[in-house]
């Protein structure tokens, strides 16, 4: 009996946490390498439609993003509830899209300036009128490569 | 005098806390997923110098009205039927020059895939989601046909082949090999898909 009683004596040994920093650092390095900083806050409602025949938008440095949608609740008192265009951090009218594209294009490296894609992140409830205006502006500045950014899914969910 | 036993050890107990702090910061700011969507080319704004005369039968006209209803070659159709209709049109092979087509060779429909053009026109009041669905179906029609040919020639899907080709992690030796295949299939069914300017109907 005394054999077993011996083992129970003494406190529970503390878990050794010496390797905890190593584990945390490993995770840290993982997230540091895969991270892409959010460059702008989205001020519009942005529920993208679904599509199945999609292509991935590789290489984020070659993409210029334009958001379209109704302003979120906190901006509705100032900007109304009609869908608006958001360029960088501010709301804009369709006529400003051309200048915006030219400015963004000038910021990119010389060799990338001809291979830029414009990613249109448009809320599913927006009307095509606004999109047509944007498309017209993009054609004027010769930014012809566009990507209608969508979620992956069945396209017929859009119609519900 | 007693010699010191080296420098005193630095207390590294709070290192984990600092690392956690940084970790949480990167966790919050990170966005791992890459965006995806439908790639399209807009037509250049300058009109072409020479007017190309296109036969009416080589154009498949798709109209979307403000209520999301679809008119394809003057017939009202459901969006779910659009893909099959577009495939029939592209694959028709009216003049018999297309050796790989399996269409029904209807004289009133397109001559061959290299001449067939799909034209999409929408109203200003059309909802964006409807427009994307229609775009998706038309791109899907092209992809289905290209998949069929790629299966026949290379035993795989065109969409997966193209994704491998476009993936930046693919080694360049594989890419060079795929480039020709992708190009060949694209030439079999070239995506001639025009987006006309929006009508201002009222």
Contacts between the chains, C-beta under 8 A, distances in Angstrom:
chain1	res1	chain2	res2	distance
A	17	B	16	7.5
A	20	B	16	5.0
A	21	B	12	7.3
A	21	B	15	4.7
A	21	B	16	4.4
A	21	B	19	5.7
A	24	B	16	5.7
A	24	B	19	4.2
A	24	B	20	5.7
A	24	B	23	5.9
A	25	B	19	5.3
A	27	B	23	5.6
A	28	B	19	5.6
A	28	B	22	5.4
A	28	B	23	4.5
A	28	B	26	6.7
A	31	B	23	6.5
A	31	B	26	3.9
A	31	B	27	5.9
A	31	B	30	5.6
A	32	B	22	8.0
A	32	B	26	5.6
A	34	B	30	6.5
A	34	B	32	5.7
A	35	B	26	5.3
A	35	B	29	6.1
A	35	B	30	4.2
A	35	B	31	7.8
A	36	B	30	7.1
A	36	B	31	5.5
A	37	B	29	5.6
A	38	B	29	6.4
A	38	B	31	6.4
A	49	B	128	6.7
A	49	B	129	4.4
A	49	B	132	4.4
A	49	B	133	7.3
A	50	B	132	8.0
A	51	B	37	6.9
A	51	B	38	5.7
A	51	B	132	5.8
A	51	B	133	7.7
A	51	B	135	7.6
A	51	B	136	4.3
A	52	B	136	6.2
A	52	B	140	6.8
A	53	B	38	6.6
A	53	B	136	5.4
A	53	B	139	4.3
A	53	B	140	4.7
A	53	B	143	5.5
A	53	B	159	7.8
A	54	B	36	4.3
A	54	B	37	5.5
A	54	B	38	6.2
A	55	B	36	6.4
A	55	B	37	7.2
A	55	B	38	7.5
A	55	B	39	5.1
A	55	B	162	7.7
A	55	B	163	7.5
A	55	B	166	7.0
A	56	B	34	5.4
A	56	B	35	7.7
A	56	B	36	4.8
A	56	B	163	7.3
A	56	B	166	7.3
A	56	B	167	8.0
A	57	B	34	6.0
A	57	B	35	4.5
A	57	B	36	6.0
A	57	B	37	6.5
A	58	B	34	6.7
A	58	B	166	6.5
A	58	B	167	7.3
A	58	B	168	5.6
A	59	B	168	6.8
A	60	B	34	7.6
A	63	B	35	7.7
A	117	B	39	7.7
A	119	B	35	6.3
A	119	B	37	6.9
A	120	B	37	8.0
A	121	B	35	7.9
A	122	B	128	5.2
A	123	B	128	7.2
A	124	B	127	7.4
A	124	B	128	5.8
A	124	B	129	3.8
A	124	B	132	7.6
A	125	B	127	6.8
A	125	B	128	7.2
A	125	B	129	7.2
A	126	B	127	7.6
A	126	B	128	4.5
A	127	B	124	6.5
A	127	B	125	5.8
A	127	B	126	6.9
A	127	B	127	6.6
A	127	B	128	6.9
A	128	B	122	5.0
A	128	B	123	6.8
A	128	B	124	6.0
A	128	B	125	7.3
A	128	B	126	4.2
A	128	B	127	7.3
A	128	B	128	6.1
A	128	B	131	5.5
A	128	B	198	6.4
A	129	B	124	3.4
A	129	B	125	6.8
A	129	B	198	6.8
A	131	B	128	6.2
A	131	B	131	7.5
A	132	B	122	7.7
A	132	B	124	6.5
A	132	B	197	7.1
A	132	B	198	3.9
A	135	B	42	5.9
A	135	B	195	7.6
A	136	B	197	7.5
A	138	B	42	6.0
A	139	B	42	5.2
A	139	B	43	7.1
A	139	B	44	6.9
A	139	B	45	4.4
A	140	B	45	5.9
A	142	B	44	7.1
A	142	B	45	7.6
A	143	B	42	8.0
A	144	B	41	5.4
A	144	B	42	4.4
A	144	B	43	7.6
A	144	B	44	6.5
A	145	B	39	7.4
A	145	B	41	6.1
A	145	B	42	7.9
A	146	B	39	7.7
A	146	B	40	5.3
A	146	B	41	7.6
A	146	B	42	6.1
A	147	B	35	7.7
A	147	B	37	4.6
A	147	B	38	6.9
A	147	B	39	5.3
A	147	B	40	7.4
A	148	B	37	5.0
A	148	B	38	4.6
A	148	B	40	6.7
A	148	B	132	6.1
A	148	B	135	6.8
A	149	B	35	5.0
A	149	B	36	7.1
A	149	B	37	3.8
A	150	B	36	7.1
A	150	B	37	4.7
A	150	B	38	6.5
A	150	B	132	6.2
A	152	B	36	6.3
A	155	B	132	6.9
A	155	B	133	4.5
A	155	B	136	4.0
A	155	B	137	6.8
A	156	B	79	7.4
A	156	B	80	6.8
A	156	B	133	6.6
A	158	B	129	3.8
A	158	B	130	6.8
A	158	B	132	6.2
A	158	B	133	4.8
A	159	B	68	7.1
A	159	B	79	6.9
A	159	B	129	7.1
A	159	B	130	6.7
A	159	B	133	6.2
